[in-house]
């Protein structure tokens, strides 16, 4: 869409949604506003990324689209609304967005590294929440193995430097 038309069309769409809400033809609660906003932002960034040869905007676009899905799943009750689950969902969405960005751009292996780190950081929250492992066992494992995150980041940066040198 031409940039000169985006703002007026956005105002028309927002005004129409709010008018439908006023006449109770559409129910816009706070979660639905977040879902709509995250989806619109995500689609705009994804469109920009798919048009651009550098794929700039892919990371943010995929993150916002994943957040829209997470808020929708929270709202309809498929994901429980607890702090542990929300933090895990955000970390896993950020990690997945990094992996999606790498798949589309193939530019920096660092995105794979950070994607895996974010997903690995989110998983313990879910493991503890669903009771597979107690909090204290997870805290003990984390206090023992946290240097693995540094090693993973170092290996990712090393692989990224080697891939760049090979090109």
C-alpha positions as CSV (number, residue, x, y, z in Angstrom):
1,X,0.0,0.0,0.0
2,X,1.3,3.4,-0.8
3,X,2.5,5.3,2.2
4,X,0.3,8.3,1.5
5,X,-2.8,6.1,1.7
6,X,-1.8,4.1,4.8
7,X,-2.8,6.7,7.5
8,X,-6.2,7.6,6.1
9,X,-7.1,3.9,5.5
10,X,-5.9,3.1,9.1
11,X,-8.1,5.8,10.5
12,X,-11.1,4.5,8.5
13,X,-10.6,1.0,9.7
14,X,-10.1,2.0,13.3
15,X,-13.1,4.3,13.2
16,X,-15.3,1.6,11.6
17,X,-14.2,-0.9,14.3
18,X,-15.0,1.6,17.1
19,X,-18.3,2.4,15.5
20,X,-19.3,-1.2,15.3
21,X,-18.3,-1.5,19.0
22,X,-20.5,1.4,19.9
23,X,-23.6,-0.3,18.4
24,X,-22.7,-3.7,20.1
25,X,-22.2,-5.3,16.7
26,X,-18.6,-6.0,17.6
27,X,-17.2,-6.5,21.1
28,X,-13.7,-5.0,21.5
29,X,-12.3,-5.9,24.8
30,X,-8.7,-5.2,25.8
31,X,-7.4,-8.6,24.7
32,X,-9.0,-8.2,21.2
33,X,-7.5,-4.7,20.9
34,X,-4.1,-6.2,21.6
35,X,-4.7,-9.0,19.2
36,X,-5.8,-6.6,16.4
37,X,-2.9,-4.2,17.2
38,X,-0.2,-7.0,17.3
39,X,-1.6,-8.5,14.1
40,X,-1.6,-5.2,12.2
41,X,1.9,-4.3,13.4
42,X,3.1,-7.8,12.5
43,X,1.6,-7.8,9.1
44,X,2.9,-4.3,8.3
45,X,6.5,-5.4,9.3
46,X,6.2,-8.7,7.5
47,X,5.1,-7.0,4.3
48,X,8.0,-4.6,4.6
49,X,10.4,-7.5,5.2
50,X,9.1,-9.6,2.3
51,X,9.4,-6.6,-0.1
52,X,12.9,-5.6,1.2
53,X,15.9,-7.6,-0.1
54,X,17.5,-7.2,3.4
55,X,14.4,-8.7,5.1
56,X,14.4,-5.8,7.6
57,X,11.3,-6.1,9.8
58,X,11.1,-9.9,9.7
59,X,12.1,-10.3,13.3
60,X,9.7,-7.8,14.6
61,X,6.9,-8.9,12.3
62,X,7.1,-12.5,13.3
63,X,7.4,-11.6,16.9
64,X,4.2,-9.4,16.8
65,X,2.3,-12.1,14.9
66,X,3.3,-14.7,17.4
67,X,2.3,-12.4,20.3
68,X,-1.1,-11.9,18.7
69,X,-1.5,-15.7,18.6
70,X,-0.4,-16.0,22.3
71,X,-2.9,-13.3,23.4
72,X,-5.7,-15.0,21.4
73,X,-4.8,-18.4,23.1
74,X,-4.7,-16.7,26.5
75,X,-8.1,-15.1,25.9
76,X,-9.9,-18.2,24.8
77,X,-8.4,-20.2,27.6
78,X,-6.0,-22.6,25.8
79,X,-3.0,-21.1,27.6
80,X,-3.5,-20.5,31.4
81,X,-3.1,-16.9,32.5
82,X,-0.2,-17.2,35.0
83,X,3.0,-15.2,35.2
84,X,5.2,-18.2,34.5
85,X,3.3,-19.1,31.4
86,X,3.2,-15.6,30.0
87,X,6.9,-15.0,30.6
88,X,7.6,-18.4,29.0
89,X,5.4,-17.5,26.0
90,X,7.1,-14.2,25.4
91,X,10.5,-15.8,25.6
92,X,9.6,-18.6,23.3
93,X,7.9,-16.2,20.8
94,X,11.0,-14.1,20.8
95,X,13.2,-17.2,20.2
96,X,10.9,-18.4,17.4
97,X,10.9,-15.0,15.8
98,X,14.7,-15.1,15.7
99,X,14.6,-18.5,14.1
100,X,12.0,-17.3,11.5
101,X,14.2,-14.3,10.8
102,X,17.2,-16.5,10.1
103,X,15.2,-18.9,7.9
104,X,14.1,-16.0,5.7
105,X,17.3,-13.9,5.7
106,X,20.1,-16.4,6.1
107,X,22.1,-13.4,7.1
108,X,23.4,-14.0,10.6
109,X,23.8,-17.3,12.5
110,X,23.6,-15.2,15.7
111,X,19.8,-15.2,15.3
112,X,19.8,-19.0,15.6
113,X,21.9,-18.7,18.7
114,X,19.7,-16.2,20.4
115,X,16.6,-18.0,19.2
116,X,17.7,-21.2,20.9
117,X,18.8,-19.2,24.0
118,X,15.4,-17.5,24.3
119,X,13.6,-20.8,23.8
120,X,15.8,-22.5,26.3
121,X,15.2,-19.6,28.8
122,X,11.4,-20.0,28.4
123,X,11.2,-23.8,28.7
124,X,12.1,-24.0,32.4
125,X,9.1,-21.8,33.3
126,X,6.8,-24.2,31.5
127,X,8.5,-27.3,33.0
128,X,8.1,-25.9,36.5
129,X,4.5,-24.7,35.9
130,X,3.3,-28.1,34.6
131,X,4.9,-29.8,37.5
132,X,7.4,-32.0,35.6
133,X,10.2,-30.7,37.8
134,X,10.0,-28.8,41.1
135,X,11.1,-25.2,41.3
136,X,14.0,-26.1,43.6
137,X,15.3,-28.8,41.2
138,X,15.2,-26.3,38.3
139,X,16.9,-23.7,40.4
140,X,19.6,-26.1,41.3
141,X,20.1,-27.2,37.7
142,X,20.2,-23.6,36.6
143,X,22.8,-22.6,39.2
144,X,25.0,-25.5,38.1
145,X,24.6,-25.3,34.3
146,X,24.1,-21.5,33.6
147,X,27.6,-21.3,31.9
148,X,26.2,-23.4,29.1
149,X,24.3,-20.3,28.0
150,X,27.7,-18.4,27.7
151,X,29.2,-21.4,25.8
152,X,26.2,-21.5,23.4
153,X,26.4,-17.7,22.8
154,X,30.2,-18.0,22.1
155,X,29.7,-20.9,19.7
156,X,27.0,-19.0,17.9
157,X,29.2,-15.9,17.5
158,X,32.1,-18.1,16.4
159,X,29.9,-19.9,13.8
160,X,28.5,-16.5,12.6
161,X,32.1,-15.3,12.1
162,X,33.1,-18.4,10.2
163,X,30.0,-18.3,8.0
164,X,30.7,-14.6,7.2
165,X,34.3,-15.4,6.4
166,X,33.3,-18.3,4.1
167,X,31.0,-16.0,2.0
